[in-house]
Amino acid sequence: MVPARQPEAKWRRLADHLNFLYETEGAGPMLDSLERRLRAHSLRPPPTAGPLDAGDAVLITYADQLRGPEAAPLEVLREFLAARADGLISGIHLLPFYPSSSDDGFSVIDYRRVDPACGDWEQVHALAQDFRLMVDAVINHASARSEWFQAFQRGDDAYADYFLTMDPRSDLSRVIRPRDLPLLTAVDTSGGTRHLWTTFGPDQFDLNFSNPQVLLEILDLLLFYVGQGAQFIRLDAIAFLWKQPGTTCLHLPQTHAVVRLIRTLLEIAAPWVRLISETNVPHAENLSYFGDGTDEAHLVYQFALPPLVLHSLTAGEASRLTGWAAELRLPGERVTFFNFLASHDGIGLRPVSGILEEAELQKLLELTQARGGGISHRRGQDGAASPYELNINYLDALSPPGEMETDPSRSAARFLVAQAIMLSLQGLPGIYFHSLVGSRGDRQGAERSGRLRSINRQKLDADALEAELADPHSLRSRIFGGYAHLLRARRSHPGFSPGAGQQVLDLGPGVFAVLRQDAGSGRRVLCVHEVAGQAAAWPLQTRAGRGVDLLGRGLVDLRSVHLAPYQARWIDLDRDGPA
C-alpha cells in the first residue's frame, strides 16, 4: 500500500505532467482519481524482481506459441521452458495474450482478459513466479470489437470522446505513417458517419489521449498489469500516441510527457517495474525515449541492430556495424538497450536510415526476395511508397538458397555468430522463440493469411518440436544447442551485465569486436566475431599474455588470436587458466 501522496515530490511531478498535457493548473481532480485507482490495486514485487545482471535474457514468444493435445498453450509453454530453458533465460515477453480481432493480438478487444484460447490469468501468474514477465501495453489503439468502441458507436456519452474523430477535409499531409493504408476510416455510428483515425489499419481505432479520462483508464490498466506480475511494461507503438493535425504526429512533446507520467507513476506505485519503448524509427529518434536517462523508458529497443548485423554477415564485412556501435552511449546508469535480432515483426529499415547507404539497403531488399521473404511498404509524406521492413525469418535471411540443405553446419554457424554479436553488446538481450529453436520461415502461413508478417509467426506443435530437438542431426538441435551454449557462457561472466562498460574495437572489416568490463569487479571479456566466412588471425595489443575462451574453454594466446569462419570467441582477459 502506498501512503497518501507519498513521496510528495513525485506527486508534484505527476501534477506538472498533467498540467502540461491538458494546459491547465487543475490537475487536482485527476490526481485524486489516480490516488483512488492506485489504492484499489495490491502491488507487490514478484519473487524474481531485482537488479538486472549477466544472467538476464528475455524470450519473446506468443502465449499460444506451442500447441499440445490437451493442456492450454500457456501451460504447454511453461512445461517446455521448465524442460528446455532452465538456466538459459530469466524473462519472458508474452506478446499480446488478450482477446483480439486481428493483427495476431495487437487489435485488442478486452485488455483485462486472457484469451481463453491461450489459457487464463492463473497460468500467466505461474509464469510470473518463475520469470521476469513482460507484457504489452497496446495503448495506441483498440479493436473495432472492443466494448469501448462498441459504446462509442452506439452513442454512449461516457465514450463519446474515447476515439479520435477527424474531418476528412483536414490537412493531414505531414502525418508519418507506418502503413500503406488510408489514415482515416469511415464508421457508421448512432450520430451518423464519422471518420476515425486508424494509424495501423481499419480494425484498430486510435484512442484519444487528449481526453483525460482515456489517460486515466490506461494508467489504471497498467497498474492492473503490474498486479498480475508484470515487471516490464512494453509501450507498443508509443511514438504515435498523441495526434495534432499540422504535425507529423510522431514523437510529439505530449507523447514524451505521457511516457514521463507513466514512469513517475510506476516509481510511486511499483519501483521494481521497468518501462520499455517500442519505436521502429530512425536510430536517433528511437533513443529519444530514454529522456534524460532518469525520466522516460528504462529500456529502448535497439532497432538498428537487426539490419546492421544482417548487412554485416551478408556483405561479409562489419564496418557499418562497428562504426555505429562505437558511437552508442547511454544517457545514464539507470537505463539500457534492449538488444534483439528477430521478433514477431519484420526487420525494420527506417532505423538504419543514414547509417546504411542506398546501395546497401537495395542489396538487403534483393536478398530478402531471393531467400523467400517479402517487403512491406509505407506511404511517405510525398505520397510515394517506400520499403518499410523486410518480412523474412532471420535464419533464412542469413542463408543463401539451398545452403541449409547442402551445408547446414555453415548456416548454423553464421546464424549463431549473429546471435553471439547481439548477446555480447551492452544491454538486455531479447531472443525470439523461433530463433532459439532454429525455425525456418512459414511461407505457406503468409500465403494463407495474406499478411507478409505471418512468415515469422508460425505456431508449433510441441511434440513435433521436441522430436526435432531430440535429433542431434537436425538443424533445430544444432541451433538450440549452440544458443544454449552461448547463453550459459554469457551468464558466467559479469562483463555481460547490462550496465557493464563497452568499448567497440576496430580489428578490420571481417571481424566485429567489443570489449566489456564490469565496473564492480573490474573483470573484462573480449568478444570477437568473424563475419566474412573466412579464417582470420591477428595480434592483440594487451598486457595480458593469454586468456580463457568462455565458449571453447581453451587457453588463447593473445599474441595471435585465430578465428574459424563464422566463429565467436569470448575471451576472459583476467584468467590465464581453467577456473
Backbone torsions as a table, in degrees:
resi	resn	phi	psi	omega
1	MET	NA	133.3	180.0
2	VAL	-94.1	125.4	177.4
3	PRO	-58.8	151.7	-176.8
4	ALA	-56.5	125.4	174.1
5	ARG	51.5	37.2	175.3
6	GLN	-117.4	139.7	-8.6
7	PRO	-75.3	143.7	-172.0
8	GLU	-61.2	-36.5	-177.2
9	ALA	-61.4	-37.4	-179.1
10	LYS	-74.9	-32.1	174.6
11	TRP	-67.6	-36.3	176.1
12	ARG	-64.5	-36.8	178.3
13	ARG	-65.2	-39.8	175.5
14	LEU	-58.3	-44.5	-179.6
15	ALA	-61.6	-40.9	179.5
16	ASP	-61.6	-44.3	179.4
17	HIS	-61.8	-43.9	-178.9
18	LEU	-65.5	-41.8	179.2
19	ASN	-63.6	-37.1	177.2
20	PHE	-66.4	-43.6	-176.0
21	LEU	-66.3	-39.7	-172.1
22	TYR	-112.7	13.0	171.7
23	GLU	49.2	52.9	-178.3
24	THR	-151.1	158.0	172.1
25	GLU	-100.5	15.2	-176.3
26	GLY	-103.9	48.6	-177.7
27	ALA	-75.5	-8.6	-175.1
28	GLY	-52.1	-52.5	-179.3
29	PRO	-60.3	-36.4	178.4
30	MET	-68.3	-39.1	176.9
31	LEU	-64.2	-39.3	176.7
32	ASP	-60.8	-43.7	178.7
33	SER	-63.8	-42.5	179.1
34	LEU	-61.3	-42.6	-179.3
35	GLU	-62.8	-42.6	178.7
36	ARG	-63.7	-42.5	-179.6
37	ARG	-65.4	-41.0	-179.5
38	LEU	-62.3	-41.7	-178.9
39	ARG	-68.9	-18.3	179.0
40	ALA	-78.2	-11.9	-178.2
41	HIS	-105.4	139.5	174.6
42	SER	-101.3	104.5	-171.5
43	LEU	-113.8	118.1	178.3
44	ARG	-136.4	143.7	-179.9
45	PRO	-65.8	135.8	175.9
46	PRO	-71.0	166.7	-174.5
47	PRO	-63.1	-21.5	-177.7
48	THR	-91.0	0.5	-178.0
49	ALA	-67.8	151.2	178.4
50	GLY	150.8	-179.2	-179.2
51	PRO	-63.0	150.9	175.3
52	LEU	-80.0	144.9	177.4
53	ASP	-142.9	-169.4	-174.9
54	ALA	-64.7	-19.6	179.5
55	GLY	-84.0	-0.9	-176.7
56	ASP	-88.2	128.7	172.5
57	ALA	-152.4	140.8	-174.7
58	VAL	-110.3	130.1	174.3
59	LEU	-90.9	126.2	178.1
60	ILE	-95.5	121.6	-173.9
61	THR	-155.0	152.4	168.5
62	TYR	-75.3	150.6	176.9
63	ALA	-63.7	-30.9	179.3
64	ASP	-106.6	33.6	-178.9
65	GLN	-61.0	-36.3	-178.6
66	LEU	-116.4	136.9	-180.0
67	ARG	-115.8	137.9	175.8
68	GLY	-125.9	171.6	-175.5
69	PRO	-72.1	-25.0	-173.1
70	GLU	-130.7	-54.1	-173.5
71	ALA	-69.1	155.6	175.8
72	ALA	-64.8	148.2	-177.9
73	PRO	-53.1	-38.8	179.0
74	LEU	-61.9	-35.3	177.7
75	GLU	-72.5	-39.2	177.0
76	VAL	-61.7	-42.5	178.6
77	LEU	-62.1	-44.6	-179.6
78	ARG	-62.4	-39.8	178.7
79	GLU	-65.6	-39.7	178.5
80	PHE	-63.8	-44.3	-178.3
81	LEU	-65.9	-38.2	178.2
82	ALA	-63.8	-36.7	-177.5
83	ALA	-82.0	-34.5	-169.3
84	ARG	-113.9	-26.2	-170.4
85	ALA	-112.3	8.9	179.7
86	ASP	-61.7	124.4	-178.6
87	GLY	82.9	-1.6	-179.2
88	LEU	-102.3	-44.0	-178.1
89	ILE	-123.9	152.8	178.8
90	SER	-114.0	-18.8	-176.1
91	GLY	-131.8	159.9	178.1
92	ILE	-138.1	122.8	173.9
93	HIS	-94.9	106.3	175.1
94	LEU	-84.8	108.6	173.7
95	LEU	-57.0	161.5	-168.3
96	PRO	-46.4	120.2	-177.0
97	PHE	-111.3	18.4	-179.8
98	TYR	-89.9	159.2	173.1
99	PRO	-55.1	134.9	-173.1
100	SER	-144.2	155.7	-178.5
101	SER	-106.7	-11.4	179.5
102	SER	-171.9	-178.9	174.7
103	ASP	57.7	35.6	176.3
104	ASP	48.3	44.4	174.1
105	GLY	108.5	-15.9	-173.7
106	PHE	-91.3	10.2	169.6
107	SER	-117.8	87.2	-164.3
108	VAL	-81.5	129.7	175.9
109	ILE	-86.6	-44.5	-177.2
110	ASP	-141.7	111.2	-175.5
111	TYR	-70.4	-18.5	-171.8
112	ARG	-107.0	10.1	178.3
113	ARG	-120.7	151.5	169.4
114	VAL	-90.6	133.6	176.6
115	ASP	-57.6	121.0	-179.0
116	PRO	-56.5	-24.3	178.0
117	ALA	-68.8	-17.8	178.6
118	CYS	-98.0	-36.3	-177.1
119	GLY	150.4	-139.0	-177.6
120	ASP	-147.1	176.9	-178.0
121	TRP	-63.1	-34.0	179.6
122	GLU	-58.2	-38.2	179.4
123	GLN	-73.8	-32.7	173.1
124	VAL	-65.0	-43.4	179.1
125	HIS	-60.5	-38.9	-179.9
126	ALA	-62.6	-41.7	176.7
127	LEU	-63.9	-38.2	-178.8
128	ALA	-68.2	-19.1	176.2
129	GLN	-76.2	-28.6	-175.1
130	ASP	-102.5	-23.6	-175.1
131	PHE	-134.8	155.0	169.2
132	ARG	-69.8	118.1	-172.9
133	LEU	-93.9	128.6	171.7
134	MET	-109.5	130.1	176.7
135	VAL	-121.6	156.1	179.9
136	ASP	-89.4	130.9	167.7
137	ALA	-100.8	94.8	-177.9
138	VAL	-89.2	76.9	-166.6
139	ILE	-107.9	1.5	174.7
140	ASN	-74.5	-30.7	-172.1
141	HIS	-152.5	163.4	177.0
142	ALA	-133.3	160.6	-177.1
143	SER	-69.3	151.4	172.4
144	ALA	-61.7	-21.1	-179.6
145	ARG	-96.8	4.4	179.1
146	SER	-69.9	155.9	177.7
147	GLU	-62.3	-36.5	179.4
148	TRP	-60.7	-45.9	-176.6
149	PHE	-72.6	-37.1	177.3
150	GLN	-61.2	-40.0	178.5
151	ALA	-66.9	-38.2	176.5
152	PHE	-60.9	-45.1	-177.2
153	GLN	-64.3	-37.2	-177.7
154	ARG	-86.6	3.5	172.5
155	GLY	88.1	21.0	177.2
156	ASP	-64.7	121.9	-175.5
157	ASP	-58.3	-33.8	-177.3
158	ALA	-65.4	-21.8	-177.0
159	TYR	-116.9	13.5	-175.4
160	ALA	-62.7	-27.4	-176.1
161	ASP	-118.8	25.9	-177.9
162	TYR	-81.3	-23.0	-177.0
163	PHE	-122.4	158.3	-170.2
164	LEU	-91.6	105.5	176.6
165	THR	-93.4	154.0	-173.9
166	MET	-151.3	139.1	171.9
167	ASP	-67.5	123.7	-177.0
168	PRO	-63.7	-13.1	177.5
169	ARG	-85.1	-3.2	-179.4
170	SER	-63.4	149.3	176.9
171	ASP	-83.3	103.8	179.4
172	LEU	-114.6	26.4	-172.7
173	SER	-68.2	-21.5	-177.8
174	ARG	-88.0	-8.8	-175.6
175	VAL	-64.7	130.4	176.8
176	ILE	-89.6	130.2	-174.4
177	ARG	-115.4	145.2	172.4
178	PRO	-94.9	2.6	-175.7
179	ARG	-136.7	154.8	174.4
180	ASP	-97.2	63.7	-177.1
181	LEU	-138.3	160.4	176.8
182	PRO	-59.6	141.4	-179.4
183	LEU	-75.4	-35.6	-179.4
184	LEU	-108.2	144.0	178.9
185	THR	-124.1	127.7	178.6
186	ALA	-77.1	133.9	-176.4
187	VAL	-134.1	134.9	174.0
188	ASP	-80.6	127.2	177.7
189	THR	-129.5	173.1	179.0
190	SER	-62.9	-21.6	179.2
191	GLY	-99.5	12.2	-179.8
192	GLY	108.9	-172.8	-178.9
193	THR	-75.9	129.1	176.4
194	ARG	-121.8	149.4	177.4
195	HIS	-107.0	120.5	-173.1
196	LEU	-115.9	150.3	-178.9
197	TRP	-75.3	126.5	179.1
198	THR	-134.4	86.3	-177.2
199	THR	-58.6	-41.1	-170.1
200	PHE	-107.6	-7.9	178.0
201	GLY	153.3	164.8	-171.2
202	PRO	-71.5	-3.8	175.8
203	ASP	-105.2	0.2	-174.4
204	GLN	-124.6	99.5	-172.8
205	PHE	-95.2	125.8	-174.2
206	ASP	-67.9	134.8	177.3
207	LEU	-75.9	151.2	-175.4
208	ASN	-101.1	92.8	-176.8
209	PHE	-76.9	-5.7	171.7
210	SER	-72.9	-9.9	171.9
211	ASN	-90.7	113.9	-177.2
212	PRO	-57.3	-29.1	-178.8
213	GLN	-67.6	-31.6	176.1
214	VAL	-64.6	-45.7	179.2
215	LEU	-61.4	-44.1	179.3
216	LEU	-61.0	-41.0	179.3
217	GLU	-63.3	-41.0	-179.4
218	ILE	-69.5	-41.1	177.4
219	LEU	-61.5	-39.9	176.3
220	ASP	-63.6	-38.2	177.9
221	LEU	-61.8	-43.5	-179.9
222	LEU	-63.9	-39.2	175.3
223	LEU	-63.1	-36.8	175.9
224	PHE	-60.1	-44.8	179.3
225	TYR	-62.7	-39.7	176.9
226	VAL	-61.7	-39.6	177.8
227	GLY	-64.2	-22.5	177.9
228	GLN	-87.9	0.0	175.5
229	GLY	111.1	4.1	-178.2
230	ALA	-67.4	132.6	172.9
231	GLN	-106.7	-17.8	174.7
232	PHE	-126.6	133.3	172.4
233	ILE	-110.7	113.9	-179.9
234	ARG	-90.9	116.4	-177.9
235	LEU	-85.8	91.9	-175.9
236	ASP	-67.1	130.5	174.8
237	ALA	49.7	37.6	-172.2
238	ILE	-64.3	-26.1	-175.7
239	ALA	-61.5	-22.9	-175.2
240	PHE	-96.1	9.0	-165.1
241	LEU	-62.1	-47.9	-173.1
242	TRP	-103.9	134.2	-178.7
243	LYS	-114.2	141.1	176.6
244	GLN	-149.1	104.1	-179.1
245	PRO	-51.7	143.2	-176.4
246	GLY	94.2	-4.3	176.9
247	THR	-121.7	178.5	175.9
248	THR	-73.9	-15.4	-176.8
249	CYS	59.4	30.7	179.9
250	LEU	-132.0	128.9	178.4
251	HIS	58.9	33.6	-178.3
252	LEU	-65.1	154.7	179.4
253	PRO	-54.4	-33.6	179.2
254	GLN	-66.8	-35.2	177.4
255	THR	-62.4	-47.3	178.0
256	HIS	-62.6	-35.3	178.5
257	ALA	-65.0	-37.8	177.3
258	VAL	-64.3	-42.1	178.2
259	VAL	-62.0	-43.1	178.6
260	ARG	-64.0	-37.4	178.3
261	LEU	-64.1	-44.5	178.7
262	ILE	-61.5	-44.0	179.1
263	ARG	-58.4	-45.7	-178.9
264	THR	-63.7	-43.6	179.1
265	LEU	-60.5	-42.3	179.6
266	LEU	-67.8	-34.6	177.0
267	GLU	-63.9	-31.8	176.9
268	ILE	-75.4	-48.1	-168.4
269	ALA	-92.5	-33.8	-172.4
270	ALA	-154.6	74.8	-173.7
271	PRO	-66.5	-8.2	176.7
272	TRP	-83.9	-6.9	-177.0
273	VAL	-90.7	139.3	-179.7
274	ARG	-113.7	139.4	175.1
275	LEU	-92.4	139.4	175.4
276	ILE	-130.1	125.8	-176.8
277	SER	-94.0	139.6	179.8
278	GLU	-117.8	101.6	-175.3
279	THR	-137.9	99.5	-177.5
280	ASN	-83.6	77.8	-172.9
281	VAL	-138.8	172.3	177.0
282	PRO	-51.1	148.3	-167.0
283	HIS	-52.8	-49.5	-177.2
284	ALA	-62.1	-38.7	177.8
285	GLU	-65.3	-39.3	179.6
286	ASN	-58.7	-45.5	-176.5
287	LEU	-67.7	-16.3	-179.3
288	SER	-62.8	-18.5	-177.9
289	TYR	-80.5	0.5	165.5
290	PHE	-74.7	-18.4	-173.3
291	GLY	62.2	-133.8	178.3
292	ASP	-91.7	9.6	-179.2
293	GLY	96.1	-6.7	-179.8
294	THR	-130.9	-11.3	-166.4
295	ASP	-123.1	-3.8	177.4
296	GLU	-123.7	-128.2	-175.1
297	ALA	-71.5	144.3	173.6
298	HIS	-77.5	-31.3	180.0
299	LEU	-134.3	146.4	177.3
300	VAL	-127.3	131.2	176.4
301	TYR	-58.4	133.9	178.6
302	GLN	-90.2	75.5	-170.6
303	PHE	-69.7	-23.0	179.7
304	ALA	-74.9	-18.6	-173.6
305	LEU	-65.2	-47.4	-177.4
306	PRO	-57.6	-49.0	179.9
307	PRO	-69.3	-30.1	-179.9
308	LEU	-70.6	-40.5	176.6
309	VAL	-67.1	-40.6	177.4
310	LEU	-61.0	-44.5	177.7
311	HIS	-60.3	-44.1	-177.0
312	SER	-59.3	-44.2	-173.6
313	LEU	-84.5	-18.8	176.4
314	THR	-93.9	-28.0	175.1
315	ALA	-86.9	-17.8	179.8
316	GLY	76.7	24.0	176.7
317	GLU	-157.2	142.7	-168.8
318	ALA	-107.7	18.1	-174.0
319	SER	-60.0	-43.9	-179.8
320	ARG	-63.9	-45.0	179.8
321	LEU	-62.8	-44.6	-179.5
322	THR	-62.6	-45.3	-179.4
323	GLY	-62.9	-42.5	179.3
324	TRP	-66.3	-49.1	-176.0
325	ALA	-64.8	-32.0	-179.6
326	ALA	-64.9	-22.5	-178.4
327	GLU	-93.7	-3.8	-177.0
328	LEU	-67.0	132.4	176.6
329	ARG	-140.5	138.2	173.6
330	LEU	-92.8	142.7	-178.1
331	PRO	-80.2	2.0	180.0
332	GLY	178.0	173.8	-177.0
333	GLU	-83.8	-7.4	-175.4
334	ARG	-98.7	5.2	-178.6
335	VAL	-130.5	161.7	175.2
336	THR	-157.9	173.1	179.5
337	PHE	-86.8	153.3	168.6
338	PHE	-107.0	103.4	-175.4
339	ASN	-90.6	137.0	179.8
340	PHE	-157.1	161.8	174.3
341	LEU	-118.8	-32.6	-177.7
342	ALA	-135.8	154.5	177.5
343	SER	-155.3	-172.2	177.9
344	HIS	-68.2	-18.7	177.6
345	ASP	-94.3	-173.7	177.8
346	GLY	-87.1	-169.5	178.5
347	ILE	-95.1	107.3	-174.4
348	GLY	-67.4	142.4	179.7
349	LEU	-102.4	-27.0	-179.3
350	ARG	-59.7	-34.8	-179.1
351	PRO	-62.0	-21.7	179.2
352	VAL	-103.0	15.0	173.0
353	SER	-61.6	124.2	-177.5
354	GLY	86.8	-6.3	177.5
355	ILE	-104.8	-50.8	173.8
356	LEU	-94.7	144.2	177.4
357	GLU	-77.3	163.4	-176.4
358	GLU	-58.5	-40.1	179.7
359	ALA	-65.6	-34.4	178.9
360	GLU	-71.0	-39.0	175.3
361	LEU	-64.4	-40.7	179.7
362	GLN	-60.7	-39.3	178.3
363	LYS	-63.8	-36.7	176.7
364	LEU	-65.2	-39.3	177.2
365	LEU	-62.7	-43.8	-177.7
366	GLU	-67.0	-43.4	-178.9
367	LEU	-69.7	-32.0	177.0
368	THR	-60.3	-47.1	-179.9
369	GLN	-69.4	-36.5	179.2
370	ALA	-68.4	-23.3	-176.5
371	ARG	-106.0	20.8	170.0
372	GLY	92.1	10.7	-179.9
373	GLY	-101.3	-172.0	178.8
374	GLY	-136.1	175.4	-178.2
375	ILE	-124.8	125.3	172.5
376	SER	-93.2	146.2	-177.2
377	HIS	-120.7	161.3	172.6
378	ARG	-130.2	160.9	-179.2
379	ARG	-98.6	119.8	-178.8
380	GLY	-79.7	176.8	-179.1
381	GLN	-64.3	-23.5	178.5
382	ASP	-87.1	2.6	179.4
383	GLY	87.6	-7.2	-178.3
384	ALA	-86.3	144.5	177.2
385	ALA	-83.3	138.3	178.4
386	SER	-135.7	151.5	179.9
387	PRO	-59.4	133.7	-176.5
388	TYR	-111.3	-43.4	178.8
389	GLU	-154.8	156.3	174.4
390	LEU	-91.5	124.3	179.6
391	ASN	-103.3	94.1	-175.6
392	ILE	-160.2	146.0	172.9
393	ASN	-64.3	140.4	-172.9
394	TYR	-67.3	-35.9	176.5
395	LEU	-64.0	-43.6	177.2
396	ASP	-62.6	-41.0	-177.6
397	ALA	-62.3	-32.2	-177.4
398	LEU	-85.4	-12.0	-169.9
399	SER	-111.7	123.8	174.7
400	PRO	-59.1	148.6	-179.2
401	PRO	-53.3	131.5	176.3
402	GLY	87.3	-14.8	-174.6
403	GLU	-66.8	-36.5	-177.5
404	MET	-66.5	-21.8	175.7
405	GLU	-86.5	-35.9	-175.2
406	THR	-94.4	-29.7	-177.8
407	ASP	-145.5	65.4	-175.4
408	PRO	-60.9	-29.0	-179.5
409	SER	-64.8	-36.1	178.6
410	ARG	-70.0	-42.1	177.0
411	SER	-60.5	-44.0	-179.5
412	ALA	-64.1	-42.3	-179.5
413	ALA	-63.3	-43.0	179.9
414	ARG	-63.5	-44.2	179.9
415	PHE	-63.3	-43.5	-176.6
416	LEU	-71.0	-32.0	176.9
417	VAL	-70.3	-30.8	173.1
418	ALA	-61.4	-45.2	179.1
419	GLN	-65.3	-37.1	179.3
420	ALA	-62.7	-39.5	176.3
421	ILE	-58.6	-48.9	-179.7
422	MET	-60.0	-43.8	-177.1
423	LEU	-69.3	-23.2	-176.5
424	SER	-81.3	-18.9	-171.8
425	LEU	-81.5	155.0	179.2
426	GLN	-60.1	126.8	179.3
427	GLY	137.0	-174.7	177.7
428	LEU	-100.5	123.6	-178.9
429	PRO	-80.4	140.5	172.9
430	GLY	-116.0	126.8	-172.9
431	ILE	-118.8	118.2	178.8
432	TYR	-71.8	141.3	-175.7
433	PHE	-53.5	-43.8	-177.2
434	HIS	-66.8	-26.9	175.1
435	SER	-72.6	-41.7	-179.2
436	LEU	-60.4	-37.0	-174.5
437	VAL	-106.4	14.1	171.8
438	GLY	65.5	43.4	-180.0
439	SER	-76.3	153.4	168.0
440	ARG	-96.6	170.6	179.3
441	GLY	-71.3	147.5	179.9
442	ASP	-98.4	78.9	-177.5
443	ARG	-65.0	-39.2	179.8
444	GLN	-64.1	-36.9	177.4
445	GLY	-62.7	-40.0	178.5
446	ALA	-66.4	-38.2	178.5
447	GLU	-66.7	-40.9	-179.7
448	ARG	-64.7	-43.3	-174.9
449	SER	-81.8	-24.3	-174.0
450	GLY	76.1	10.7	-179.8
451	ARG	-117.7	126.1	-177.0
452	LEU	-61.1	-35.1	-177.2
453	ARG	-65.6	-18.7	-179.7
454	SER	-64.7	-15.1	-178.9
455	ILE	-62.6	-22.1	-177.0
456	ASN	-119.1	24.7	-175.5
457	ARG	-128.1	25.1	-176.2
458	GLN	-65.7	138.1	172.7
459	LYS	-92.9	144.1	-169.8
460	LEU	-116.2	147.9	171.4
461	ASP	-79.1	123.4	-173.5
462	ALA	-62.1	-41.9	-178.3
463	ASP	-66.4	-41.4	179.4
464	ALA	-65.6	-39.2	177.9
465	LEU	-63.5	-44.9	179.9
466	GLU	-61.1	-37.9	180.0
467	ALA	-64.6	-40.8	178.7
468	GLU	-68.5	-40.1	179.7
469	LEU	-66.9	-28.2	179.8
470	ALA	-77.3	-14.4	179.3
471	ASP	-89.2	108.1	-175.0
472	PRO	-63.5	-15.2	-178.9
473	HIS	-92.7	-7.9	-176.9
474	SER	-76.9	154.7	177.4
475	LEU	-63.1	-39.9	178.4
476	ARG	-58.3	-45.4	-178.2
477	SER	-64.0	-41.7	178.3
478	ARG	-58.4	-46.8	-174.8
479	ILE	-73.8	-44.8	-180.0
480	PHE	-61.4	-44.5	179.7
481	GLY	-62.7	-42.1	178.0
482	GLY	-65.7	-39.5	179.1
483	TYR	-66.2	-42.9	178.5
484	ALA	-59.7	-39.7	178.7
485	HIS	-62.6	-43.2	177.8
486	LEU	-61.5	-44.4	-176.7
487	LEU	-67.8	-38.1	178.2
488	ARG	-66.6	-40.6	177.8
489	ALA	-64.7	-40.7	-178.2
490	ARG	-61.4	-43.7	-176.4
491	ARG	-73.3	-9.5	-177.7
492	SER	-84.8	-8.0	-174.1
493	HIS	-129.7	125.7	-177.3
494	PRO	-66.9	-14.4	177.2
495	GLY	-64.5	-13.4	179.3
496	PHE	-94.5	3.5	178.7
497	SER	-64.5	149.1	-174.6
498	PRO	-56.2	-29.6	-177.9
499	GLY	-91.8	-2.4	-179.3
500	ALA	-66.1	149.0	-178.1
501	GLY	-66.3	159.1	-176.8
502	GLN	-139.1	128.8	172.9
503	GLN	-129.3	116.7	179.4
504	VAL	-85.8	130.3	-176.1
505	LEU	-108.2	142.6	176.0
506	ASP	-99.0	100.2	179.7
507	LEU	-107.6	20.5	-179.4
508	GLY	109.9	160.5	-173.3
509	PRO	-66.8	-22.6	-177.4
510	GLY	-85.8	2.0	-175.4
511	VAL	-135.5	137.8	168.3
512	PHE	-108.5	125.7	-174.7
513	ALA	-133.0	140.0	178.2
514	VAL	-143.7	136.5	177.1
515	LEU	-105.3	123.4	178.4
516	ARG	-111.1	143.9	179.5
517	GLN	-141.9	127.0	178.0
518	ASP	-77.6	127.0	-176.2
519	ALA	-67.5	-38.2	-176.2
520	GLY	-68.1	-51.8	-176.2
521	SER	-92.8	-17.8	-175.5
522	GLY	78.1	0.6	-176.3
523	ARG	-70.5	142.9	-174.4
524	ARG	-120.7	147.3	172.9
525	VAL	-136.9	126.9	177.9
526	LEU	-98.2	122.7	-177.5
527	CYS	-111.7	118.7	-179.7
528	VAL	-123.2	140.3	-172.8
529	HIS	-138.3	124.0	179.6
530	GLU	-85.9	126.4	-173.4
531	VAL	-116.2	-8.4	-174.9
532	ALA	-94.2	-6.7	-178.2
533	GLY	75.6	26.7	-179.4
534	GLN	-135.2	145.4	176.5
535	ALA	-61.2	143.5	-177.0
536	ALA	-141.2	153.6	175.6
537	ALA	-153.0	145.9	177.5
538	TRP	-160.6	155.4	174.8
539	PRO	-81.6	142.3	-179.2
540	LEU	-107.1	127.2	-179.9
541	GLN	-82.7	98.5	-179.1
542	THR	-154.5	151.8	178.6
543	ARG	-70.2	-26.9	179.7
544	ALA	-72.1	138.6	179.7
545	GLY	-82.6	-31.8	-179.9
546	ARG	-156.6	164.2	178.7
547	GLY	-142.8	-176.3	-178.4
548	VAL	-114.6	126.1	177.4
549	ASP	-76.6	113.6	-179.0
550	LEU	-66.1	-24.0	-178.8
551	LEU	-90.6	-32.6	-179.4
552	GLY	-103.2	-12.8	180.0
553	ARG	64.1	10.8	179.5
554	GLY	-103.3	165.4	175.4
555	LEU	-75.2	144.6	179.6
556	VAL	-120.0	122.6	173.3
557	ASP	-79.3	110.6	-173.1
558	LEU	-74.3	-6.6	175.9
559	ARG	-76.6	-16.9	177.3
560	SER	-156.7	93.2	-177.2
561	VAL	-89.1	126.5	-178.0
562	HIS	-107.6	142.3	175.1
563	LEU	-130.6	131.7	170.9
564	ALA	-79.8	165.4	177.5
565	PRO	-53.8	128.5	178.9
566	TYR	58.7	31.5	177.8
567	GLN	-92.9	144.2	170.2
568	ALA	-110.7	137.0	173.5
569	ARG	-129.8	124.0	176.1
570	TRP	-110.1	108.5	-168.0
571	ILE	-107.2	116.0	174.3
572	ASP	-72.5	112.3	-175.3
573	LEU	-82.5	-6.6	-176.1
574	ASP	-109.7	14.4	172.4
575	ARG	-133.1	141.8	177.1
576	ASP	-125.1	23.0	177.5
577	GLY	-167.4	175.8	-178.0
578	PRO	-58.8	149.6	179.0
579	ALA	-65.8	NA	NA
